[in-house]
């Protein structure tokens, strides 16, 4: 009789072990799926919010040049009057605008720093002329030693471009705002321009020094996303850098050649899920131990 009780108790324990184990695995899988979805949504939300914030930042600076482009002195190329208006913009917008320039359609310009000359290699200038719309340059280090872009805005007369007004915009404040986005302890955001140059990055040794097409990883999914900068509005990817897996989302900054990327080590993000699994398994083991003790006392 005692042997039957022992066998029955062992059978019950085995069933409990299998049941609790199956339940823990099922809950772990469900938790992992839910948490993964939340991770993806968080990345997409952060990337989109940061990109739209950057777009608003550029829109505000663009508005200064729009006002200048409509001034008679600017349209007529009256240097002294135009310079006065340009300097007033510097006074209002400094330090967000480092200098303002006015150029004719041949590329001859003068600016508020007292410089004059001709744009030699200025793709943004050509785009303003051909598209009759605002355009920005690739990022560069300005004469003040800051990361900057040049923005150009068309001066129109009778639906024709008769000149370009614009300026040099330091982007360090914008970089700090994007760098301050909340993606947990290990997550961060950075900005890549068309061609792969990393313009903003939390690590100073990366920003304006590394190209994402060459210096980060050769993972095809990551490379394809970088090639999409300037072409595709948004996306979500999983990629690896060495042995580390990353979760990432990206979103284009409106009306620019820039895209905001997010990144966070996937193993760090899944720590919470693994913790849930460990807690479930531990709780199941504790319940099983208590049941064994109770059954043991009754059979004793």
N, C-alpha and C positions, 0 to 999 in steps of 0.2 A: 504493500500500500504506500509505503514511504517512497519506494522507487517510482511509483506512478506519479505521486505528487511532485517529485523532483523533476521528472520528465515534463510534466505539465508546466511547472514553473519555468523550466528552460525554454519550452516552446513559447510560452507567453513572453519571456524576455527577448527571444529571437524575433518574434513578431513586432514587439515594441521597438527593438533596435532598427529593424527594416522600415517600420512605419515612420519613426522619428527621422531616420536618415533620409528617406524619400521626401518627407515634408520639408526638411532643411534644404535639400538640393533644389526642390521646386521653388521654394521661397527665395533661395539665393539667385536662381536663374531669373525669376520675375523681378527681383530687386535690381539685378544687373541690367536687365533690359530697360526698366523704368529709369534707372540712374543714367544709363547711356543716353537715352532720349533727352533727359534733362541737361546733360552735359552739352550735347549738340545744340539744343535750343539756347542755352546760355551763351555759347560761343557765337551763334548767329546773332543773338540780340545785342551782345556787346560790340561785335564788329560793325553791325548796322548803325547802332547809336553813335559810335565813335566816328564813323565815316560821315554821317549826316551832320554831326557837330562840326567836323572839319569843313564840310561844305558850307555851313552857315558862316564859319570864320572867313572863308574865301569870299563869300557873297558880300559880307560887310566891307571888305577891302575893295572889292569890285565896284561897289557903289560910289566910292570916292572918284574913281576914274570915269565912271559913267557921267557924273556931274561935270567933271573937267572937260570931257569930250563935247559937251553941249555949250561951253562958253565961247562967245564970239572971238575973244582974244586967242583961244586955242585953235579954233577953226581957221582963223585968218593968219595964224602963225606970227602974231605980234609978240615978239620975244619978251620984251620987258613986262607987258601985261600978263602974258601967259606964265612967266616965271613967278610973278607975284601970286597968282592963283595957285600955282604948284607948291610954292613955299607955305601957303596957308594950309594946304592939305598936310604937309609935313608937320606943321605946328599942331594940328588937331590930332593926327593919327600916329605921331611918333610915340613909342619906338616901333610900332607895328609896320610902318613904312619907312624904310631907310633912306630912299631917294625916289624922286619922280622925274620922268623924262618925257620929252615930246619929240617925235620924229616925223619926217615926211615919208612918203611912200618909197623913196629911194634908200631909206635907212639912215639918213643923216639926222643926228639928234643933238640935243643939249639937255642937261639935267640940273637938278638943284644942288649938286655937289660942285658945280662949276665945270664939269666935264663936257666936251663936245667931240663929235666924231661920227663914225659910221659903224653900224652893226655889221660885224664881219661874219660870224657864224651864229645865226639867231633863228632857229627853226620856229620858235614861238612867233617871231615877227612875221615870217612868211605865212604862218597859219592864220594870223589875224587878217592879213591882206586877202588870202584866198577864201576864207570862210566868212569874212566880215563879222567875226564874233570874237569874244574874249579868248585868250589863250595864255597858257603859262609855260615857262621854260622847265627844263630839268633842273634839279636841285644843284646848287654849287656853294662854294664858300665865298662870301662877299668880302669886300675890301675891309670890313670891320671884323672879319674873322668868324662870322656867324653863318650857320646854314641858312640859305635863303633860296627863293625862287623869284623869277621876274615875271610879272603879269603885264600883258599888253591888252589895250582896249581900243577898238576902232573909232576914229574920228570921222563921222559921216557927213556928207553934203550931197543932196540930191541922189540919195541911195548909192553913193559911191564912197569908197574909202579914200580919204584925202590925207590921212595921217594916222599915227598911233600914239596914244598916251598911255603911260603905265608907270610901273615902279618896281623897286627891289623890296621884297617882303621877307624879313627874317622870320623863320618859322619855329623858333625855339619855344615860344609860349604855347603854340599849338602842339608841339611835340610833347611838352610837359603834360598838357591836358590829356592827350591820348595815352601817355605813359601812366597816368593816374587811374586808368580804368580798373575796375574790380573784377579780377578773375581768380580769386582765391589766393592762397599763399604762393603757389608756384606758377600761376598763369600770368601772361603779359600780352600786350599789344604792341605792334610795330607797323611801320608804313614802308611800302615798296613802291617805287615809281616804275613806269614803263621802261623795260630794258633790264630790270632786276636790281638796280641799286637800292640798298636799304637806307632810306632817308632818315627815319626816326627809329630808335631802338633803345631799350632801357640800358643796354651796355654801350658805353661811349666808344669802346674799341671796335664796335660793329658799325654804328651809324656813320654813313658817308665813307666807309672804308671797305665794306664787304658787299659783294654782289650775290644776291640770293640764287642766281643761276649757276654760280661757280663755287661759292664758299660755304654753303650750309650743308647740303646733302645731295646725293645723286639719286634719291628716291624719285622714280618717274612721276608719281602722283603730285609731289611737291613741285617738281620742275614744270609740270603741265600747268599747275595753278599760277606759278610765277609768270609763265608765258601768256596767261590770260589777262594779266594786268593791262588795262587800257582797252580790253576787248570784251571781257565778261563782267557782269555787274556783281555777282556773288557766287559763293560755293562753300562746301564743307569737305574737308579731307582728313584722312588719317595717314601719317607718314612716319618714317623712322630716321633718326640721326644716330648713326652707329647702332647701338643696342637699345636705344631709348625710343619708345613709341610716343608720338605726339598727336593730340587732337587739335584741330584748327578749323577756323572759318575765316572767310574773307569777304570784304564788301568795298566796292569802288566809291571813292570820294566824288560826289557829283561835279561834273564840268571840269574835271582835272585829269591828270595822268597818274594819279596816286590811288593806291588801294590799301585799306587797313587789314592787317592780318592779326589773328589771335593765335596763341600757342600755349599749350600746357602739357606736361608729361602725362600720358594716359595712365601709367601705373600709379601716379600720385592721386589722380582723379578717382581711380577705382578703389582707393584705400578704404573709403567709406563703405563700399559694397562688400569688400572682403571682411571688414569689421563686422558687418551685419551677419555674414555667414558664420564667422567664428562665434558670435554671440548666440546664434541659433543652435549651432552644434553643441556649445557648452551648456545651454539651457536644456537641450534634449538629453544630454548625458546626465545632467543633474537629476532630471525627472526620472530617468531610467534607474539611476542608483537608488533613489528613494523608493521606487516601486520594488526593486529587488530586496531592499532591506525590510520593507513591509511584508512582502511575501515570505521572506525567510523567517520573520518572527512568527507569522501565522502557522507556518509549517513546523516551526520548532515546537 
